[in-house]
Amino acid sequence: MGELAEPVSGAEDRSNSAEPEVTKPPPRKRRRIVISCTECHRRKQKCDRKLPCTNCQSRNKESSCRYETGTPIAKADPKTVSSSSSNEPTEPPENKSVPTADFGYSTADFGYSANAGSTLGFLRKIENAAGAPLAGMPTELPSEESYDMRERYKSLIRQLPARTYVEKLVDIYFHDVNWQYFGIDEPLTKGLMDKWYSLPFNVLSNSGPLALDPMLRALPALLFQMVSCALLYLPQDSEKTFECLKYTSNMTFDDLSVEYSEAGMGILNVLGKRQMSIITVLAGWCRASLLKFNGMVTEAWHQIGTSIRDAQGIGLHRDQMDPQPSADDSGEETIEKMWRAQHRRMVWLILMGWDLHTGAVLGRPTSIDHHFISRSFPIDALIPKNATRIPLVPRTDDDPPTPLTRMIWSWQIMKTLRDIQDLEKEGPFPKDFSKVEKIHTEILDIKARTPPPFRSENPDTRFDKLPECWWVPYARAQLPQLHAFNILALHRPYVFTRTASRNAALKASLEMLESQRQQFAALNTAQHRTYSLFFGTFDAVVMVASIYILFPKEHLELLDQARQHFQWAVDRFEKMAVRNHLARSALGVLQAIWIRFKKAVGHGFLTCHCSEAARAETEAATRWLESQSEAHASSASSHPASHDTPATSVPSCSTQPTPQTDLTTPIGSGGTGPTPPTATSDNGGILSPEWTLPTDFDFGTIMPMYPMGDIAYNDLTGVLGAAVWRHIICSPSRSLGRRRVARTSK
């Protein structure tokens, strides 16, 4: 045995032996270290060691890309691999000065999109064909910047409140705010919160944010924005619970909300625009909603545009970028991909709706060209608590409505604004007014198809008592405002040139004010910041005042109703002024308009007796489609309520009955523009025996009036006679805020 043992023990001295394989252990006994991510290792695919790797990105499995051996490196050195098989202990990562300097970075994309048709897509194909990453490709972040990013990220997330307060405020957000838009998925957010609060401290202190999943690293930014919004909706009985979050004696929750929101934006700025996720988009959108609550509407419009570009950067606007189930996926993986695609479609639908509606309200351009977007809509499905086990099941009429049901129907209402914006390009004198009448009829048809639980007349109230449907009565008061606003936006450019449009815009404004009154009566004080409470009232009041100040002889039969709603609007703004910055700022404007309103129509506001000419002119404005009222009535009757129960209305803020506005019949086609006055004029023009214009007046010089700010500035200062038209022609369009400041300075 000693003779046999000698050559074995001396094998290490013969390094140049002809048979070295005899002196090494068999390869099968060597323990190999798995350097691929868990997904590539399970699928037995080559992994490029990125985070997330290219294979996981192509399968939309970025959140599942994990490494058992720690933070990945771009390419392993053969010497390092060979040394890893030895029994010598390796240096612990804690001893390195900057442990994540070379880790966690994917190669730079040079700003190209990740779709296959871009130059970056061709580079990826070259890499896949070669089986290895291209040499010399720079990383997205230089190693010398990683330490600074890590420290800035840590300093920002330290501003988050303790977990107990975050969870309470997030619950307030989901209960009081999220139902209005349903943009943030509650199970997904709370699942990410559990992962965030289970992270080891050394991951953030040593590796930094780039070692985290893209959704997880952006989660604090979203939490900051959600907490900020929740602080504005705090119930009065819970304010004492969060007093300890203030760090000065005179600090308000508004101040704290602004600081949290700025910290969230700081996190997004630190992370940059590389490796964004849907959480990044939601954080920006939630920031826009906070700006709207605080009255910073212009900033909110800009933030919406930024969120839309971020969404386009991760492919939310493309169906082909949605997670696609494959044959190798398990049942749970397939269901999870279906719900992830559903969530992506929901977020994109919200961004489209906000972009379109905000542009129409503010008179600003949209960020999305809606004519070139062909995106699949989300399915109106029941919302489960665990989206990994229950597939998408479409909701039926016997199932309770969900916030997703309301969101989808809101888009069906708002998408008409696309055609309205196209009409505005033609100015106040379009070539064919039949387009206006066609869109008006379409709006009424959509209103007739309102789902039974959301109808204002004879609604289906079976689900109102369910705990998960507590919000349905509030939505029932909001949706009619969208219909009325569409009619107002449709006829707004023509109110100064067409009697039929004035008639429709006036009735739509009164309907908006009635819906606003009902909605306001049902809300508590904490919800007075709601964005629609201001613009729905202010737009309608300014339109009503504009019509009566410039055309005091028309629509006298609706004057008492207009006066009553004007007074109610001022009362609402006075109550909202404590929490709503926009309402507080606009009170002075409403009071100035009220003075001119009374001066134009009379101080007494006695019962008005319409003259024969005014009555005939009003009747001519609605004569064209009054003959079709039976057809629209039959269309509405084809959608009966599921239960023959009496309609439940929101509590009224006044015991005085309110006259109802009739918008069930479309506007007449009489009057396609101004015509010379005649004794028997029945064409719906702007001229009447009691209203004359200068003989040399040029109608082509009238510019279209779209935003309410233009109407408030240019048109409410008019007086009868030629001076009013010269004033309209010569006055530049200015913002409402600038007009208010000028008046205050005087």
N, C-alpha and C positions, 0 to 999 in steps of 0.2 A: 504493500500500500504506500510505503514511503517513496518508492520509485515512481509510482504513478502521481503522487502528490507533487513531486518536485517540478516537473514541467509546467504544471498548472500554476504553482506559486511563483514561478519565474517568468510567467507569460507577460507580466507588466514591463519587464526589462527588455523584452524583445518587441519593440514598437514597430520594427520593420519586418515583422514576420510575414511569410507568404500566405498564411491562412489566418488572417485576423478574425474571421467570423467565428472561429472556434473559441476565442477568448472572450466574446461578448455574449450577453444573455440573448436568448431568442427574442425577436421583435414582438412576438405575441405576448410576451410577459411584461413588456414595457407599458406603463400606464400613460396613455395619451391624454393630453389636456385639451378639452373642447374650447376652441377659440371662436367658433361661430356663434351667432345668436341662437336662442332656443328654437325659434321658428325654422331657421335654415337647417339646424341640426336635426330637427324632427322630420323635415322634408328631405334631408340628405342632399342639400344644395350647397353650392359654393357661396360663401358669405364674404362680402368685401369689408366687413368690420366697421362699417359706418354706423351712425346712430341718428335716425334709423337707417338700416342697410337698404341697398337698392331693391333687393327682392321683397322686403316688407313694404317698401313704398309702392312697388308695382302691384302688390296685392291689397293695398290700403289697410295694412296691418301695422301701422306705425306705433300704435299704442301697445302692441304685443312684442315689439322688438326689445329683447332683454339679453344680457350677457351674464352667464354664471361666473365668469372669471374676473368680473370687475368691469371698469370702464374700458371700452374698446379702443384699440389703436388702429391706425389706417392700414398698415401693412407690417407684418411681423418680420423681424430680421432672422435669417437662418441661424446665425450664431446664438441669438437669444433663445430660439426654439430648442437648439441642442443643449444649451446650458440649463434650460428649464427641466430637462429630464434627469439632471444630476441630483444628488441628495443634499447639496449645499443649500442652506437656508437663504432665502431672498430677503432683501431689505424691505421692511414694512413701508407702506406708502406714507405713513405719518412722518417719516424722516425726510421726505422730499420737500423742498422749499415751495415749489409750485406744482403740485401733483397733477393738475388737470390741464397743464399748458399745452400738451400735445394730444389731448384726448377729446373725444366727443364732437369733433368738427367734421362736417361733410365738406366735400370739395365745392368750390365756389361755382355758382351758376351764371355769373357774369350778368345777372339781371334777366336772363331768358326765362320764359315760361317753362313749366315742367311737362307740357304736353308733347306728344310724339312728333308733332309737325315743326317744332322749333329746332334751332341749332343745338340746343342742349339735348334734345331728344336724339339727334344723330350722334352726339358724343357718347351718350349712354349706350347706343347700339354698338359703337366701336369698342367700348369697354366690354360689353357682353360678348362680342365676337372674340376678343382677345382673351377673355377669361380673367382679366385683372384690370385694376384701375389704371388710367393713363398716368404715366410718370410726368411730374412737373405741374400737375394741376394744383393751384393754390387752394388753401383752406379758406373758409368763409370768415374766419376771425384769426388774425395774427396771434401768435402765442403770447406776445408781450402785452396784449390787451386783456387777456383772460383774468388776470388778477384784479385789475380795476373793475371789470364787469362783475366779478364775484362779490367784491366788497360793496359796490353800489347796490347790487341786488339784495344783499343781506341787510343793508341799512334801511332799505325801503320796506322789506317784509317785516322788519321789527316793529313797524308802525301799526300792523294789524292788531286789533284787540285780541284779548284772550279767546280761546276756542269757545268757551261758554257763551260769550257775548256774540261772537260771530254766528254761531248756530241759531241763537234767538233772533238776530236781525235777519238772517237768511230766511227763517221761517216767516217772518213778517213780510218780507219781499214776495215770497211765493204766494202768500195768502191775499195781500192787499194790492200788489202791483202786477205780478206776472200774469194774472188772468186776463188783463186788458190786452196783452199782446201775445203771450204764450211763446216767447222767444227762447227762454232758457229751460232746458230739460231738467226737471227736478231730480229724478233718479241718477242721471249722469253727473250732475253737479255734486250731489251728496256722496256719490261713490268716489269722485275725485277728491272731495274733502277728506274722506277717510284715509285715502292713500297719502294725502299731503301731511296730515297730522301723525302719520305713522313713519314718516321719513326719519332716518337717523340723523343726528346733528352733524356728523362728520361728512355726510354727503354734500350738505350746503357749505360747510366750512372748508372742505378740501377740494371737492370736485366742482362745485358751483352749479349754476342753473343749466348749463349746457349738458350736464350729465343726466338731466331729467328728461322725461318724455315731453314733447312739445306742448301737449295739452296740460300737463301737470305744471310745467314751468310758468305758464301764463295764468294759472288758476288764481294766484293772489291778486292779479290785476282785476279779474272778474269779481272776486270777493270784495275788493275795495269798492267797486262801483255798486254792487248790490247792497252793501252795507250803507253806502251814501244815500241811495234812494230810500232804503228802509227808515233811515233816521228822519226823513222828511214826512213819513207816514206813521210816525209813532202815535199810538193811542195815548190819550192823556193819562190813563191809569198805569201805563208802563214807562212813563218818562223817568220816574225815580229810579227805575232799575238801571238805567244807562247814564245816570248823572255822574258816576265815577269815571266815565270815559273822558269827561272834560278836564282839562288841566289848568284852566284859569277860572276865576270866580264869575266873570261876566261873559263867559263863552256860551254861545247858543248851539243848538243842534244843527242849525244851518251852517255855522262856522265849521263845526266838526265834520259835517258832510262834505263841505268843499275841500277840506284838508285830506280826507280819505280819498276823494276822487282824484285829487292831484297826485297822491301817492300811487294810485293805480295807473295813471297815465305815465308816471315816472318809470314804472316797471316795464310798460310797453316800449318806452323809448330806450331803455337799457337793452331789452331783448332784440330790438330792431325788427326788420321785416324779413329776416331769414327764418326758415323753418316755422312759419306761422301755423296755427291750427284754428279750428272753429271757435275755440275759447278766446283766441285773440280777437276775432270778429265780434263775438258777443260782448267782450269787454268794451270795445269801441262803441257798439250800438247802445249798451247800457249807459255809457257816458253821455251819448246824445240825448237819451231820455232824461237824464239828470239835468242837463243844460236847459231842456225845455221846461222842466219843473221850476227851475230857477229864473225863468224869463229870458234866458240868453238864447233867443230863437235863431239868430243869425249864426252864432257859433254852433248850435245844434245842427243846422243845415250843412255847414262845412264838415262837421264830424260824421254825419250820415254819409257824405260823399267819400270820406276816408275809409269808413267801414265797408262801403261797397267795393272800393278798390282792393281792400284786404281780402274780401270774400272772393273777388275775381282772381286774386293771386293764388288762392288754394283751390280754385275750380268749383266754387259753389254754384256758378251759373251754368255748369255743363253737366248733362246727364251722364256722360261717359266717365266723369271723374267720381261718381258715386261708387261706394263699395259694391262689387259684383260677386255674388256667391259663385263658387266653383264646385266641381265634382268632388274634390278632395275635402271639402269642408264638412264638419259634423253638423248635426241638426242645430245645436246651439249657436255655432258659428254662422250658419246661414241666417238664422233669425236675428242675430246681433247685427249682421250686415244690413239686413232689411230695415231695421230700426235706425241704424246710423244714416242710411240713405234718406229715410223719412225725416230725420232731424235736419239734415243738410237742406232739404227742400223747404222745410218750414222756415229756417233762418233766411234763406234767399227770398222767400215769399214776403216775409216781414220787411226786408230791406227794400224790395220793389214797391211795396205799399207805402212805406214811409217816404221814399224818394218821390213817388208820384203825388201823394197827397200834400206833402210839405211844399213841393214846387207849385202846386195849384193854389194853396192857401197864401203863400208868401209872394206869388208872382215871380218865382225864380226858376232858372232852368234845372232840368233833372240831370242826374248823373248817368242814367241808364237809357239807352235807346230801346224803348220797349218794343219797337217793331221788329227788332232783330234778335229778340230773346225767345227761344223756344224751349222752355224749361218745364219738365214734368211737375205737376202740383203734388203736394202731399195728399195722402189718402185720409179721408175723414174716418179715422179708425178709433176704436176704444183704446184708452190709454191704460196700459197695465202698470203695476208697480215693479215688476221684474220683466224687463224687455228682452231678456235672453232666453226665456222659456215660452212666452206667449207670442205667436205670430201676429202679423197685421190682419185684423179682422175689421172689415168695413162696418161702420155704424149704420143701423137701420132706424126707421122712424119710431120704433118702439124702444129704442135705447136712449138714455138721457144725453142731451147735448154736452159737448166738451168745449173748453176754450179753443181747441183746434177747429171745431165746427164754426165757431164765431169768426175765427181768423180767416178761414177759407171763404166764408160768405162775405166778410168785409172786403176781401179782394175782388170778389165778383161785382160788388158795388163800385169800388174805386177804379176798376180797370176802364170804365167809361171815360175817365179823365184823359186817357190817351187820345181819344178822338176829339175831345174838347180842346186839348192843346193844339192839335193840328188845325182846328178851325180858327183859333186865335191868330194864327199866322196870316190869315187873309184880312185882318183888320175889322173895323166896324161895319164894313160894307162888303160882305162875302158875295161871290158871284151867284150863289144859289142858296137861298134860305131854307130850301127843303132839307138840306143836311142838318140844320139846327132842329127842325121838326122831327126828323128821323131819330136823332139822338135823344130828343125829349121823349119820344114814344118808347124808345129802348129803355130809358131810365124807369119809366112807369111800368114796363113789363117786368123788369128785374124786381121792382118793389112788389108787384103782385105775386112773385114767386118766393117771397120771403119764407123761410122755414117756419112752421107753426109755432115753435117755442119762442121765436123772436118777433112775431107779429105784434104790432101795437094794438090792433083791433082783433078781438076774439082770439087771443093766443092760446096755445096749448100749455096749460099750467100744471100738468101732471108732475113735473119734475122740480117745481119750485121749492118744495119742502125737503128735497134731498140735501144732505150736508154738502155733497160735492157740487151741487148746482145752486148754491146760494147767490152766485153772481148773475144768474139768468135775468132777474128783474132789472138789474142795472143795464145789462146789454140790451134789453128790450127798449130802454129809453134812449140808448145811444145810436142804434142803427138807423132809425128814421132821420137823424141829423145828416148821415152820409148821403142818403137819397136827396134830401133837400139841398145840401151843399152842391151836389152835382148839377141840379137844376139852376142854382144860383150861379155857379161857375160857367154854365153853358150860356146863359143869357146876359151875364154881366157885361161883356163887351158891347152889347147893343142896346143898353137901357136908355141911352141918350138919343138914339136914332130910330127906335122901333117901339111902338106902343105895346105890341104883343109881348116883347121881351121884358118890358117894364112890369107888365101884369104878372108874368110868370116869376120874375125875380122877387117881386114884392110878396107874392103868396108863399114862395119857397122860404123867404126870410122869416115870415111870420110862423111858418111851421117849424123852422129851426128854433126860434125863440120859445115856442111852446114846448118842444122836446127838451130844451135846455132848462126850462122851469121845472119840468117833471124830474129830470135827472138831478138837479141841484137839491130838490126837496128830499131826495132819497139818500144823499151822501152825508157823511159825517164831516166834522170840521177838518179832520186830518186829510181828507181827500179833496180839499179845495184847491190844491195845486194842480189838479188834473189839467192837462194841456187843452183838451177840447172845451172845457168850461169857459175859457177866455175867448178863444178864436171863434167858437160857434156863436157866441153872443155878440161879440164885437163886430164881426163881419156882417151879421144880419142887421144889427142896429144901424150901422153906417149906411147900408144899402137902403133901408127903409127911410132914413132921414134924407138921403140924397134924392130919392124919388119925390118925397113930399115937399122938399125945399125948392127943387127945380121945376116940379110939375104940380103945384098946389091945387090945381083944378081937377086932378084925376084921382080916381080910386077913393072918393070920399066915403063910400060905403064901408071901407076898411079902416077909416081914420081912428075911430074909437078903439078898435082892437090894437092898432099900431101904438096909440098913446099908452094903453095899459101895459103892453109888453115893454115899451120904453122905460116906464117907471119901474117895472119888475127887474129889468136888466140893471138899472142903476142900484136898486136895493141889493141885488146879488153881488155886484162888484164891491159895494161897501162892506158886505160880510166877508167876501173873499180877500179883501185887501190885506188882512192880517197875515195870510200865508201866501197869497199869490202876488208876486211882484208885478206881473203884467196888469192884473186888475187894479192894483194900487196906482200904477202909472197912468192908466187909461181913464181914471175917474174924472180928472179934469177935462179930458177931451169929450167925454160923454156929456158933462155939464155944459160945455160950450155948444155942442151940437143941440142939446135940449133947448137952449135959448133961441137958437136960429129956427129950430123946428116949430116952436110955439109962435114965433114971429111970422113964419110963412103961412101957417094954417089957422092962426087965431089963438088968442089966449084962453078963451072960454072952453074950448073943446066940447061945445054943446053937440047934441045929436045933429048930424050932418044930413042935409037934404040935397041929394045930387041934382045938378041941373040936367036937363034933357040931353044936352050936347055931351057932357061928361059921361053920363050913363050910357049913351049910345056908343061912345068911343071905347068904354070898358067892355061892353058886350061884344063889340066887333073884334076885340083882341082875342076872345075865347070862342068865337063862333065856329071856326073851321072844324074843330074836332069835337064839338059838343054833340054833333050827330053820331059820333063814334063812341059815345060814352057807354052805350049798351054793350058794345063789343068788349070794352075794357072791363066792364062789370062782370060779364060772363067769364072773361079770363081770370079775374080775381076769384070768382065763385068756384072755379075748377080746382082750387087749392083750399078745401075746407079745413077747419081745425079738427084735430084728432078727437077732441072732446067738446061737446056743446056746453061748455061752462062759461059763465060770465067773465068778461075781461077784467083782470086785476090791474088796476092802475097804480102808479107810484103815488104816494101821498102828496097832496097838493099843498103848496105853501100859502095858499089863499083860499078863502071860502067863496070868493066871487067866481062865478062861472066864466069860462073863457070861450069865446067864439072859436069854432074849429075852422081851420083853413082847408079849402078844397083844392087838392092837387091831384085828384084822381082822373081828371080829363086833361089831355095834352093841350099845349098851347096852339092857338089858331095860326093859320098861315097868312091871315090877312095882314097886309102891310109888309112889303119887302124893302121899304126904304121911304124916305121923305118924298112927298108928292105935293104939287101946288094945291093950296086950299080951295076947296069947292064947298058949295052949300050943302051938298049931299055926300060928303066924303065918308066912305065906309071901308076904307082900305087899311085901317090900323096904322096910319102914318103918325108922325109926331105933331102934325099941324091940326089945329082946331080953330073955330071962330074966336076962341078966347085966348089963343096963343099965336103970336105972330113973330116973324123973323125979319131981319133986314133984307131988303130986296137984293142986295149985292153979296149976301152971305155965301161963302164957299164951303160946302159940306166936306169936301175932300181934305180940308185942313184940320179936321178934328182927329186927334190921335186916339187910339183905343185905350180905354181905362181898364186895366186888369187888377192890380193889387188894390186892397182896400185902403192902403196908405195914400195912393194917388187920388182916390175918390174923396177921402177926408180932407186932403190938402187943396185940391183943385176945384172941387165941385160944390162944396158946402158954402163957399163964399160967394156964390152966384146971386145975382139980382135980376129981376125981370128986365127985358129989353136987350139991346145990342151989347151992353157992357158984359153981360154974363158970358156970351159966346167969345168975345174978345179975351175975357179972363181965362176961359178954358183953353183957348188956343195958345195964349202967350205964357201961361203959368208953367214953369218946369215941374217935372215929377220929382217930388222930394219925399223923403221918408217921414213917417208920422212922428217919430221921435224928434227929428230936427224941427218940425213945425211946432211941436209942443215947447221945445226949448226956446225958440224964437219968441213965442207968445209970452213965456214966463219972463224972459229978459225985458220985454217991453213993459 
